[in-house]
Amino acid sequence: MDAGSSTQQPQNLLLGIAQYILCQLCPEQAPDLKVMEDHFLRAHVNKEKRNCEACPSEDQPDLIQHMRRHTNR
């Protein structure tokens, strides 16, 4: 057995651990931020009022920026 084969490079240690983004408002998972943005706009935005259904009393002129507050991105 090669001594180098049992030691992983630091950048490979996290590979595969966080391969999806969790929606903070429902159980939905997305493989990347763009897919999560699409999900958020489709599932959590009141289309008539153009605001977030999770916090409808807030003014949200930029819904994508607002969504990032929910996802901490």
PDB file with SEQRES, HELIX, SHEET and CRYST1 records, atoms N, CA, C and O in Angstrom:
SEQRES   1 A   73  MET ASP ALA GLY SER SER THR GLN GLN PRO GLN ASN LEU          
SEQRES   2 A   73  LEU LEU GLY ILE ALA GLN TYR ILE LEU CYS GLN LEU CYS          
SEQRES   3 A   73  PRO GLU GLN ALA PRO ASP LEU LYS VAL MET GLU ASP HIS          
SEQRES   4 A   73  PHE LEU ARG ALA HIS VAL ASN LYS GLU LYS ARG ASN CYS          
SEQRES   5 A   73  GLU ALA CYS PRO SER GLU ASP GLN PRO ASP LEU ILE GLN          
SEQRES   6 A   73  HIS MET ARG ARG HIS THR ASN ARG                              
HELIX    1 AA1 ALA A    3  SER A    6  5                                   4    
HELIX    2 AA2 PRO A   10  LEU A   13  1                                   4    
HELIX    3 AA3 LEU A   33  HIS A   44  1                                  12    
HELIX    4 AA4 LEU A   63  THR A   71  1                                   9    
SHEET    1 AA1 2 ILE A  21  LEU A  22  0                                        
SHEET    2 AA1 2 GLN A  29  ALA A  30 -1                                        
SHEET    1 AA2 2 VAL A  45  ASN A  46  0                                        
SHEET    2 AA2 2 ASN A  51  CYS A  52 -1                                        
CRYST1    1.000    1.000    1.000  90.00  90.00  90.00 P 1           1          
ATOM      1  N   MET A   1       0.835  -1.180   0.000  1.00  0.00           N  
ATOM      2  CA  MET A   1       0.000   0.000   0.000  1.00  0.00           C  
ATOM      3  C   MET A   1       0.877   1.239   0.000  1.00  0.00           C  
ATOM      4  O   MET A   1       1.819   1.343   0.786  1.00  0.00           O  
ATOM      5  N   ASP A   2       0.573   2.155  -0.862  1.00  0.00           N  
ATOM      6  CA  ASP A   2       1.319   3.393  -0.994  1.00  0.00           C  
ATOM      7  C   ASP A   2       0.965   4.323   0.167  1.00  0.00           C  
ATOM      8  O   ASP A   2      -0.212   4.512   0.473  1.00  0.00           O  
ATOM      9  N   ALA A   3       1.974   4.900   0.812  1.00  0.00           N  
ATOM     10  CA  ALA A   3       1.739   5.776   1.964  1.00  0.00           C  
ATOM     11  C   ALA A   3       0.914   6.998   1.571  1.00  0.00           C  
ATOM     12  O   ALA A   3       0.153   7.510   2.391  1.00  0.00           O  
ATOM     13  N   GLY A   4       1.048   7.469   0.346  1.00  0.00           N  
ATOM     14  CA  GLY A   4       0.306   8.640  -0.100  1.00  0.00           C  
ATOM     15  C   GLY A   4      -1.151   8.353  -0.387  1.00  0.00           C  
ATOM     16  O   GLY A   4      -1.960   9.280  -0.412  1.00  0.00           O  
ATOM     17  N   SER A   5      -1.515   7.097  -0.605  1.00  0.00           N  
ATOM     18  CA  SER A   5      -2.900   6.781  -0.954  1.00  0.00           C  
ATOM     19  C   SER A   5      -3.845   6.883   0.241  1.00  0.00           C  
ATOM     20  O   SER A   5      -5.045   7.083   0.053  1.00  0.00           O  
ATOM     21  N   SER A   6      -3.334   6.749   1.459  1.00  0.00           N  
ATOM     22  CA  SER A   6      -4.208   6.822   2.625  1.00  0.00           C  
ATOM     23  C   SER A   6      -4.384   8.254   3.141  1.00  0.00           C  
ATOM     24  O   SER A   6      -5.236   8.505   3.993  1.00  0.00           O  
ATOM     25  N   THR A   7      -3.592   9.181   2.633  1.00  0.00           N  
ATOM     26  CA  THR A   7      -3.683  10.577   3.051  1.00  0.00           C  
ATOM     27  C   THR A   7      -4.328  11.385   1.938  1.00  0.00           C  
ATOM     28  O   THR A   7      -3.847  11.393   0.805  1.00  0.00           O  
ATOM     29  N   GLN A   8      -5.415  12.063   2.266  1.00  0.00           N  
ATOM     30  CA  GLN A   8      -6.107  12.872   1.269  1.00  0.00           C  
ATOM     31  C   GLN A   8      -5.621  14.308   1.336  1.00  0.00           C  
ATOM     32  O   GLN A   8      -5.227  14.800   2.393  1.00  0.00           O  
ATOM     33  N   GLN A   9      -5.657  14.962   0.204  1.00  0.00           N  
ATOM     34  CA  GLN A   9      -5.341  16.379   0.154  1.00  0.00           C  
ATOM     35  C   GLN A   9      -6.443  17.148   0.874  1.00  0.00           C  
ATOM     36  O   GLN A   9      -7.602  16.738   0.816  1.00  0.00           O  
ATOM     37  N   PRO A  10      -6.117  18.255   1.553  1.00  0.00           N  
ATOM     38  CA  PRO A  10      -7.140  19.016   2.293  1.00  0.00           C  
ATOM     39  C   PRO A  10      -8.338  19.435   1.447  1.00  0.00           C  
ATOM     40  O   PRO A  10      -9.467  19.414   1.937  1.00  0.00           O  
ATOM     41  N   GLN A  11      -8.121  19.813   0.190  1.00  0.00           N  
ATOM     42  CA  GLN A  11      -9.237  20.248  -0.647  1.00  0.00           C  
ATOM     43  C   GLN A  11     -10.179  19.095  -0.985  1.00  0.00           C  
ATOM     44  O   GLN A  11     -11.321  19.339  -1.375  1.00  0.00           O  
ATOM     45  N   ASN A  12      -9.733  17.851  -0.846  1.00  0.00           N  
ATOM     46  CA  ASN A  12     -10.580  16.702  -1.140  1.00  0.00           C  
ATOM     47  C   ASN A  12     -11.368  16.220   0.077  1.00  0.00           C  
ATOM     48  O   ASN A  12     -12.287  15.414  -0.070  1.00  0.00           O  
ATOM     49  N   LEU A  13     -11.031  16.690   1.259  1.00  0.00           N  
ATOM     50  CA  LEU A  13     -11.697  16.208   2.465  1.00  0.00           C  
ATOM     51  C   LEU A  13     -13.168  16.598   2.512  1.00  0.00           C  
ATOM     52  O   LEU A  13     -13.984  15.856   3.059  1.00  0.00           O  
ATOM     53  N   LEU A  14     -13.518  17.748   1.949  1.00  0.00           N  
ATOM     54  CA  LEU A  14     -14.904  18.206   1.975  1.00  0.00           C  
ATOM     55  C   LEU A  14     -15.690  17.792   0.739  1.00  0.00           C  
ATOM     56  O   LEU A  14     -16.898  18.015   0.669  1.00  0.00           O  
ATOM     57  N   LEU A  15     -15.026  17.203  -0.216  1.00  0.00           N  
ATOM     58  CA  LEU A  15     -15.681  16.800  -1.456  1.00  0.00           C  
ATOM     59  C   LEU A  15     -16.830  15.850  -1.156  1.00  0.00           C  
ATOM     60  O   LEU A  15     -16.636  14.823  -0.505  1.00  0.00           O  
ATOM     61  N   GLY A  16     -18.009  16.183  -1.622  1.00  0.00           N  
ATOM     62  CA  GLY A  16     -19.165  15.332  -1.437  1.00  0.00           C  
ATOM     63  C   GLY A  16     -19.971  15.615  -0.185  1.00  0.00           C  
ATOM     64  O   GLY A  16     -21.044  15.037  -0.009  1.00  0.00           O  
ATOM     65  N   ILE A  17     -19.495  16.478   0.685  1.00  0.00           N  
ATOM     66  CA  ILE A  17     -20.234  16.754   1.919  1.00  0.00           C  
ATOM     67  C   ILE A  17     -21.372  17.736   1.676  1.00  0.00           C  
ATOM     68  O   ILE A  17     -22.490  17.499   2.132  1.00  0.00           O  
ATOM     69  N   ALA A  18     -21.117  18.812   0.982  1.00  0.00           N  
ATOM     70  CA  ALA A  18     -22.138  19.846   0.762  1.00  0.00           C  
ATOM     71  C   ALA A  18     -22.355  20.032  -0.735  1.00  0.00           C  
ATOM     72  O   ALA A  18     -21.853  20.985  -1.330  1.00  0.00           O  
ATOM     73  N   GLN A  19     -23.095  19.127  -1.328  1.00  0.00           N  
ATOM     74  CA  GLN A  19     -23.315  19.196  -2.765  1.00  0.00           C  
ATOM     75  C   GLN A  19     -24.687  19.732  -3.120  1.00  0.00           C  
ATOM     76  O   GLN A  19     -25.070  19.696  -4.289  1.00  0.00           O  
ATOM     77  N   TYR A  20     -25.444  20.229  -2.145  1.00  0.00           N  
ATOM     78  CA  TYR A  20     -26.749  20.798  -2.444  1.00  0.00           C  
ATOM     79  C   TYR A  20     -27.056  21.905  -1.443  1.00  0.00           C  
ATOM     80  O   TYR A  20     -26.450  21.990  -0.375  1.00  0.00           O  
ATOM     81  N   ILE A  21     -28.001  22.741  -1.813  1.00  0.00           N  
ATOM     82  CA  ILE A  21     -28.426  23.854  -0.971  1.00  0.00           C  
ATOM     83  C   ILE A  21     -29.810  23.530  -0.441  1.00  0.00           C  
ATOM     84  O   ILE A  21     -30.681  23.097  -1.195  1.00  0.00           O  
ATOM     85  N   LEU A  22     -30.018  23.735   0.842  1.00  0.00           N  
ATOM     86  CA  LEU A  22     -31.325  23.497   1.453  1.00  0.00           C  
ATOM     87  C   LEU A  22     -32.116  24.792   1.480  1.00  0.00           C  
ATOM     88  O   LEU A  22     -31.582  25.848   1.820  1.00  0.00           O  
ATOM     89  N   CYS A  23     -33.379  24.711   1.123  1.00  0.00           N  
ATOM     90  CA  CYS A  23     -34.274  25.853   1.239  1.00  0.00           C  
ATOM     91  C   CYS A  23     -34.545  26.078   2.724  1.00  0.00           C  
ATOM     92  O   CYS A  23     -34.805  25.127   3.462  1.00  0.00           O  
ATOM     93  N   GLN A  24     -34.486  27.324   3.157  1.00  0.00           N  
ATOM     94  CA  GLN A  24     -34.723  27.650   4.560  1.00  0.00           C  
ATOM     95  C   GLN A  24     -36.210  27.728   4.898  1.00  0.00           C  
ATOM     96  O   GLN A  24     -36.580  27.850   6.065  1.00  0.00           O  
ATOM     97  N   LEU A  25     -37.058  27.658   3.874  1.00  0.00           N  
ATOM     98  CA  LEU A  25     -38.492  27.801   4.088  1.00  0.00           C  
ATOM     99  C   LEU A  25     -39.275  26.510   3.897  1.00  0.00           C  
ATOM    100  O   LEU A  25     -40.439  26.432   4.290  1.00  0.00           O  
ATOM    101  N   CYS A  26     -38.656  25.501   3.301  1.00  0.00           N  
ATOM    102  CA  CYS A  26     -39.327  24.220   3.066  1.00  0.00           C  
ATOM    103  C   CYS A  26     -38.257  23.138   2.906  1.00  0.00           C  
ATOM    104  O   CYS A  26     -37.069  23.458   2.948  1.00  0.00           O  
ATOM    105  N   PRO A  27     -38.631  21.885   2.727  1.00  0.00           N  
ATOM    106  CA  PRO A  27     -37.640  20.803   2.623  1.00  0.00           C  
ATOM    107  C   PRO A  27     -36.930  20.691   1.268  1.00  0.00           C  
ATOM    108  O   PRO A  27     -36.156  19.757   1.064  1.00  0.00           O  
ATOM    109  N   GLU A  28     -37.173  21.602   0.360  1.00  0.00           N  
ATOM    110  CA  GLU A  28     -36.577  21.531  -0.981  1.00  0.00           C  
ATOM    111  C   GLU A  28     -35.049  21.598  -0.915  1.00  0.00           C  
ATOM    112  O   GLU A  28     -34.480  22.298  -0.077  1.00  0.00           O  
ATOM    113  N   GLN A  29     -34.396  20.853  -1.817  1.00  0.00           N  
ATOM    114  CA  GLN A  29     -32.942  20.869  -1.968  1.00  0.00           C  
ATOM    115  C   GLN A  29     -32.625  21.245  -3.405  1.00  0.00           C  
ATOM    116  O   GLN A  29     -33.384  20.914  -4.316  1.00  0.00           O  
ATOM    117  N   ALA A  30     -31.510  21.934  -3.613  1.00  0.00           N  
ATOM    118  CA  ALA A  30     -31.108  22.321  -4.962  1.00  0.00           C  
ATOM    119  C   ALA A  30     -29.610  22.083  -5.125  1.00  0.00           C  
ATOM    120  O   ALA A  30     -28.850  22.233  -4.168  1.00  0.00           O  
ATOM    121  N   PRO A  31     -29.184  21.714  -6.330  1.00  0.00           N  
ATOM    122  CA  PRO A  31     -27.764  21.442  -6.550  1.00  0.00           C  
ATOM    123  C   PRO A  31     -26.902  22.701  -6.609  1.00  0.00           C  
ATOM    124  O   PRO A  31     -25.688  22.625  -6.418  1.00  0.00           O  
ATOM    125  N   ASP A  32     -27.517  23.866  -6.871  1.00  0.00           N  
ATOM    126  CA  ASP A  32     -26.750  25.106  -6.914  1.00  0.00           C  
ATOM    127  C   ASP A  32     -27.653  26.305  -6.623  1.00  0.00           C  
ATOM    128  O   ASP A  32     -28.873  26.168  -6.526  1.00  0.00           O  
ATOM    129  N   LEU A  33     -27.042  27.470  -6.486  1.00  0.00           N  
ATOM    130  CA  LEU A  33     -27.776  28.667  -6.089  1.00  0.00           C  
ATOM    131  C   LEU A  33     -28.794  29.093  -7.139  1.00  0.00           C  
ATOM    132  O   LEU A  33     -29.874  29.563  -6.781  1.00  0.00           O  
ATOM    133  N   LYS A  34     -28.487  28.946  -8.409  1.00  0.00           N  
ATOM    134  CA  LYS A  34     -29.426  29.337  -9.470  1.00  0.00           C  
ATOM    135  C   LYS A  34     -30.710  28.516  -9.380  1.00  0.00           C  
ATOM    136  O   LYS A  34     -31.804  29.070  -9.491  1.00  0.00           O  
ATOM    137  N   VAL A  35     -30.592  27.228  -9.185  1.00  0.00           N  
ATOM    138  CA  VAL A  35     -31.770  26.365  -9.053  1.00  0.00           C  
ATOM    139  C   VAL A  35     -32.554  26.750  -7.800  1.00  0.00           C  
ATOM    140  O   VAL A  35     -33.785  26.749  -7.813  1.00  0.00           O  
ATOM    141  N   MET A  36     -31.841  27.083  -6.710  1.00  0.00           N  
ATOM    142  CA  MET A  36     -32.534  27.498  -5.491  1.00  0.00           C  
ATOM    143  C   MET A  36     -33.240  28.838  -5.690  1.00  0.00           C  
ATOM    144  O   MET A  36     -34.342  29.030  -5.175  1.00  0.00           O  
ATOM    145  N   GLU A  37     -32.630  29.765  -6.421  1.00  0.00           N  
ATOM    146  CA  GLU A  37     -33.296  31.036  -6.722  1.00  0.00           C  
ATOM    147  C   GLU A  37     -34.583  30.791  -7.499  1.00  0.00           C  
ATOM    148  O   GLU A  37     -35.618  31.388  -7.201  1.00  0.00           O  
ATOM    149  N   ASP A  38     -34.517  29.917  -8.492  1.00  0.00           N  
ATOM    150  CA  ASP A  38     -35.712  29.588  -9.280  1.00  0.00           C  
ATOM    151  C   ASP A  38     -36.791  28.974  -8.391  1.00  0.00           C  
ATOM    152  O   ASP A  38     -37.965  29.328  -8.498  1.00  0.00           O  
ATOM    153  N   HIS A  39     -36.392  28.057  -7.516  1.00  0.00           N  
ATOM    154  CA  HIS A  39     -37.346  27.439  -6.584  1.00  0.00           C  
ATOM    155  C   HIS A  39     -37.985  28.500  -5.692  1.00  0.00           C  
ATOM    156  O   HIS A  39     -39.204  28.520  -5.525  1.00  0.00           O  
ATOM    157  N   PHE A  40     -37.166  29.377  -5.123  1.00  0.00           N  
ATOM    158  CA  PHE A  40     -37.678  30.406  -4.216  1.00  0.00           C  
ATOM    159  C   PHE A  40     -38.698  31.292  -4.919  1.00  0.00           C  
ATOM    160  O   PHE A  40     -39.770  31.565  -4.378  1.00  0.00           O  
ATOM    161  N   LEU A  41     -38.364  31.738  -6.122  1.00  0.00           N  
ATOM    162  CA  LEU A  41     -39.283  32.611  -6.857  1.00  0.00           C  
ATOM    163  C   LEU A  41     -40.573  31.881  -7.214  1.00  0.00           C  
ATOM    164  O   LEU A  41     -41.655  32.467  -7.174  1.00  0.00           O  
ATOM    165  N   ARG A  42     -40.459  30.613  -7.560  1.00  0.00           N  
ATOM    166  CA  ARG A  42     -41.629  29.830  -7.950  1.00  0.00           C  
ATOM    167  C   ARG A  42     -42.492  29.440  -6.744  1.00  0.00           C  
ATOM    168  O   ARG A  42     -43.719  29.508  -6.814  1.00  0.00           O  
ATOM    169  N   ALA A  43     -41.863  29.039  -5.653  1.00  0.00           N  
ATOM    170  CA  ALA A  43     -42.594  28.455  -4.530  1.00  0.00           C  
ATOM    171  C   ALA A  43     -42.905  29.424  -3.389  1.00  0.00           C  
ATOM    172  O   ALA A  43     -43.880  29.225  -2.665  1.00  0.00           O  
ATOM    173  N   HIS A  44     -42.099  30.457  -3.220  1.00  0.00           N  
ATOM    174  CA  HIS A  44     -42.233  31.273  -2.015  1.00  0.00           C  
ATOM    175  C   HIS A  44     -42.488  32.753  -2.273  1.00  0.00           C  
ATOM    176  O   HIS A  44     -42.438  33.558  -1.343  1.00  0.00           O  
ATOM    177  N   VAL A  45     -42.755  33.118  -3.505  1.00  0.00           N  
ATOM    178  CA  VAL A  45     -43.032  34.521  -3.815  1.00  0.00           C  
ATOM    179  C   VAL A  45     -44.488  34.651  -4.226  1.00  0.00           C  
ATOM    180  O   VAL A  45     -44.968  33.920  -5.092  1.00  0.00           O  
ATOM    181  N   ASN A  46     -45.180  35.582  -3.600  1.00  0.00           N  
ATOM    182  CA  ASN A  46     -46.547  35.902  -3.989  1.00  0.00           C  
ATOM    183  C   ASN A  46     -46.463  36.618  -5.333  1.00  0.00           C  
ATOM    184  O   ASN A  46     -45.994  37.753  -5.412  1.00  0.00           O  
ATOM    185  N   LYS A  47     -46.915  35.957  -6.375  1.00  0.00           N  
ATOM    186  CA  LYS A  47     -46.733  36.472  -7.729  1.00  0.00           C  
ATOM    187  C   LYS A  47     -47.500  37.767  -7.990  1.00  0.00           C  
ATOM    188  O   LYS A  47     -47.066  38.587  -8.799  1.00  0.00           O  
ATOM    189  N   GLU A  48     -48.613  37.957  -7.329  1.00  0.00           N  
ATOM    190  CA  GLU A  48     -49.388  39.182  -7.522  1.00  0.00           C  
ATOM    191  C   GLU A  48     -48.734  40.369  -6.827  1.00  0.00           C  
ATOM    192  O   GLU A  48     -48.632  41.452  -7.404  1.00  0.00           O  
ATOM    193  N   LYS A  49     -48.299  40.170  -5.607  1.00  0.00           N  
ATOM    194  CA  LYS A  49     -47.706  41.268  -4.834  1.00  0.00           C  
ATOM    195  C   LYS A  49     -46.197  41.365  -5.013  1.00  0.00           C  
ATOM    196  O   LYS A  49     -45.594  42.374  -4.646  1.00  0.00           O  
ATOM    197  N   ARG A  50     -45.577  40.323  -5.575  1.00  0.00           N  
ATOM    198  CA  ARG A  50     -44.125  40.253  -5.761  1.00  0.00           C  
ATOM    199  C   ARG A  50     -43.386  40.427  -4.436  1.00  0.00           C  
ATOM    200  O   ARG A  50     -42.445  41.215  -4.330  1.00  0.00           O  
ATOM    201  N   ASN A  51     -43.833  39.674  -3.425  1.00  0.00           N  
ATOM    202  CA  ASN A  51     -43.109  39.695  -2.159  1.00  0.00           C  
ATOM    203  C   ASN A  51     -42.968  38.277  -1.612  1.00  0.00           C  
ATOM    204  O   ASN A  51     -43.652  37.352  -2.049  1.00  0.00           O  
ATOM    205  N   CYS A  52     -42.082  38.135  -0.667  1.00  0.00           N  
ATOM    206  CA  CYS A  52     -41.799  36.847  -0.044  1.00  0.00           C  
ATOM    207  C   CYS A  52     -42.972  36.449   0.839  1.00  0.00           C  
ATOM    208  O   CYS A  52     -43.425  37.239   1.668  1.00  0.00           O  
ATOM    209  N   GLU A  53     -43.462  35.232   0.667  1.00  0.00           N  
ATOM    210  CA  GLU A  53     -44.587  34.764   1.466  1.00  0.00           C  
ATOM    211  C   GLU A  53     -44.175  34.444   2.902  1.00  0.00           C  
ATOM    212  O   GLU A  53     -45.034  34.357   3.780  1.00  0.00           O  
ATOM    213  N   ALA A  54     -42.888  34.269   3.155  1.00  0.00           N  
ATOM    214  CA  ALA A  54     -42.421  33.970   4.511  1.00  0.00           C  
ATOM    215  C   ALA A  54     -42.379  35.218   5.384  1.00  0.00           C  
ATOM    216  O   ALA A  54     -42.512  35.124   6.604  1.00  0.00           O  
ATOM    217  N   CYS A  55     -42.195  36.376   4.775  1.00  0.00           N  
ATOM    218  CA  CYS A  55     -42.146  37.629   5.540  1.00  0.00           C  
ATOM    219  C   CYS A  55     -42.816  38.730   4.711  1.00  0.00           C  
ATOM    220  O   CYS A  55     -42.147  39.671   4.283  1.00  0.00           O  
ATOM    221  N   PRO A  56     -44.115  38.622   4.485  1.00  0.00           N  
ATOM    222  CA  PRO A  56     -44.831  39.517   3.569  1.00  0.00           C  
ATOM    223  C   PRO A  56     -44.925  40.967   4.014  1.00  0.00           C  
ATOM    224  O   PRO A  56     -45.256  41.827   3.198  1.00  0.00           O  
ATOM    225  N   SER A  57     -44.650  41.269   5.267  1.00  0.00           N  
ATOM    226  CA  SER A  57     -44.766  42.658   5.700  1.00  0.00           C  
ATOM    227  C   SER A  57     -43.544  43.494   5.318  1.00  0.00           C  
ATOM    228  O   SER A  57     -43.599  44.723   5.360  1.00  0.00           O  
ATOM    229  N   GLU A  58     -42.450  42.842   4.949  1.00  0.00           N  
ATOM    230  CA  GLU A  58     -41.237  43.568   4.579  1.00  0.00           C  
ATOM    231  C   GLU A  58     -41.306  44.051   3.137  1.00  0.00           C  
ATOM    232  O   GLU A  58     -41.919  43.412   2.282  1.00  0.00           O  
ATOM    233  N   ASP A  59     -40.665  45.190   2.880  1.00  0.00           N  
ATOM    234  CA  ASP A  59     -40.531  45.696   1.521  1.00  0.00           C  
ATOM    235  C   ASP A  59     -39.367  44.950   0.859  1.00  0.00           C  
ATOM    236  O   ASP A  59     -38.268  44.907   1.410  1.00  0.00           O  
ATOM    237  N   GLN A  60     -39.605  44.363  -0.319  1.00  0.00           N  
ATOM    238  CA  GLN A  60     -38.577  43.553  -0.979  1.00  0.00           C  
ATOM    239  C   GLN A  60     -38.430  43.954  -2.445  1.00  0.00           C  
ATOM    240  O   GLN A  60     -38.901  43.236  -3.328  1.00  0.00           O  
ATOM    241  N   PRO A  61     -37.786  45.084  -2.717  1.00  0.00           N  
ATOM    242  CA  PRO A  61     -37.653  45.502  -4.111  1.00  0.00           C  
ATOM    243  C   PRO A  61     -36.795  44.545  -4.945  1.00  0.00           C  
ATOM    244  O   PRO A  61     -37.027  44.399  -6.145  1.00  0.00           O  
ATOM    245  N   ASP A  62     -35.818  43.899  -4.329  1.00  0.00           N  
ATOM    246  CA  ASP A  62     -34.963  42.944  -5.031  1.00  0.00           C  
ATOM    247  C   ASP A  62     -35.175  41.574  -4.391  1.00  0.00           C  
ATOM    248  O   ASP A  62     -34.582  41.266  -3.358  1.00  0.00           O  
ATOM    249  N   LEU A  63     -36.024  40.757  -5.012  1.00  0.00           N  
ATOM    250  CA  LEU A  63     -36.385  39.468  -4.412  1.00  0.00           C  
ATOM    251  C   LEU A  63     -35.220  38.487  -4.350  1.00  0.00           C  
ATOM    252  O   LEU A  63     -35.136  37.687  -3.419  1.00  0.00           O  
ATOM    253  N   ILE A  64     -34.321  38.540  -5.332  1.00  0.00           N  
ATOM    254  CA  ILE A  64     -33.167  37.633  -5.303  1.00  0.00           C  
ATOM    255  C   ILE A  64     -32.270  37.984  -4.119  1.00  0.00           C  
ATOM    256  O   ILE A  64     -31.824  37.095  -3.395  1.00  0.00           O  
ATOM    257  N   GLN A  65     -32.008  39.263  -3.922  1.00  0.00           N  
ATOM    258  CA  GLN A  65     -31.210  39.683  -2.765  1.00  0.00           C  
ATOM    259  C   GLN A  65     -31.921  39.295  -1.468  1.00  0.00           C  
ATOM    260  O   GLN A  65     -31.283  38.846  -0.515  1.00  0.00           O  
ATOM    261  N   HIS A  66     -33.222  39.469  -1.436  1.00  0.00           N  
ATOM    262  CA  HIS A  66     -33.999  39.094  -0.253  1.00  0.00           C  
ATOM    263  C   HIS A  66     -33.915  37.586  -0.001  1.00  0.00           C  
ATOM    264  O   HIS A  66     -33.762  37.159   1.143  1.00  0.00           O  
ATOM    265  N   MET A  67     -34.013  36.787  -1.053  1.00  0.00           N  
ATOM    266  CA  MET A  67     -33.922  35.334  -0.925  1.00  0.00           C  
ATOM    267  C   MET A  67     -32.566  34.939  -0.345  1.00  0.00           C  
ATOM    268  O   MET A  67     -32.482  34.000   0.448  1.00  0.00           O  
ATOM    269  N   ARG A  68     -31.523  35.635  -0.728  1.00  0.00           N  
ATOM    270  CA  ARG A  68     -30.190  35.305  -0.214  1.00  0.00           C  
ATOM    271  C   ARG A  68     -30.106  35.529   1.293  1.00  0.00           C  
ATOM    272  O   ARG A  68     -29.297  34.885   1.961  1.00  0.00           O  
ATOM    273  N   ARG A  69     -30.919  36.423   1.839  1.00  0.00           N  
ATOM    274  CA  ARG A  69     -30.979  36.588   3.294  1.00  0.00           C  
ATOM    275  C   ARG A  69     -31.513  35.311   3.937  1.00  0.00           C  
ATOM    276  O   ARG A  69     -31.062  34.919   5.014  1.00  0.00           O  
ATOM    277  N   HIS A  70     -32.467  34.666   3.281  1.00  0.00           N  
ATOM    278  CA  HIS A  70     -33.017  33.414   3.812  1.00  0.00           C  
ATOM    279  C   HIS A  70     -32.008  32.277   3.710  1.00  0.00           C  
ATOM    280  O   HIS A  70     -31.960  31.408   4.581  1.00  0.00           O  
ATOM    281  N   THR A  71     -31.206  32.279   2.658  1.00  0.00           N  
ATOM    282  CA  THR A  71     -30.258  31.178   2.443  1.00  0.00           C  
ATOM    283  C   THR A  71     -28.866  31.482   2.971  1.00  0.00           C  
ATOM    284  O   THR A  71     -27.971  30.645   2.859  1.00  0.00           O  
ATOM    285  N   ASN A  72     -28.665  32.668   3.545  1.00  0.00           N  
ATOM    286  CA  ASN A  72     -27.353  33.073   4.078  1.00  0.00           C  
ATOM    287  C   ASN A  72     -26.271  33.039   3.019  1.00  0.00           C  
ATOM    288  O   ASN A  72     -25.152  32.608   3.294  1.00  0.00           O  
ATOM    289  N   ARG A  73     -26.582  33.480   1.827  1.00  0.00           N  
ATOM    290  CA  ARG A  73     -25.616  33.502   0.718  1.00  0.00           C  
ATOM    291  C   ARG A  73     -25.380  34.911   0.253  1.00  0.00           C  
ATOM    292  O   ARG A  73     -24.599  35.133  -0.672  1.00  0.00           O  
TER     293      ARG A  73                                                      
END                                                                             
